[in-house]
Amino acid sequence: KAEDRPEALVVRLYEAHGSTVTAWLQTSLPIKEAMLCDLLERPAVQGRLPLEQRGLRLSFTPFRVLSILLVWSC
């Protein structure tokens, strides 16, 4: 769970093989908003991530950590 937002969840993902990849993040939660955030859960400058029917499309560079703040409908 996000520390300061009870309606949010922080997901941290890591690219561990040294490759540039595209991945999909899917969930059964009723997500209404997704955004990149830093390690302190502050929204990143890039802002919101587009929600697609298939989920969130994420791009990773080698060994990158992505922190994503998922806000769901209450």
RASUL-V590561 format. One record per pair of residues at least 12 apart in sequence whose ideal C-beta (glycine too) atoms are under 6 Angstrom apart, sorted by sequence separation. I is the first residue (numbers start at 1). J is the second residue. If there is no record, write none. Layout:
[[I | J] [I | J]]
//
This chain:
[[35 | 48] [34 | 49] [34 | 51] [34 | 56] [26 | 55] [24 | 54] [25 | 55] [37 | 67] [10 | 41] [24 | 55] [25 | 56] [37 | 69] [24 | 57] [25 | 58] [34 | 68] [35 | 69] [23 | 58] [34 | 70] [22 | 59] [3 | 41] [33 | 71] [2 | 41] [21 | 60] [31 | 70] [32 | 71] [20 | 61] [31 | 72] [32 | 73] [30 | 72] [29 | 72] [30 | 73] [18 | 62] [15 | 60] [15 | 63] [15 | 64] [14 | 65] [13 | 66] [12 | 67] [11 | 68] [10 | 69] [8 | 69] [9 | 70] [8 | 71] [7 | 71] [7 | 74]]
//
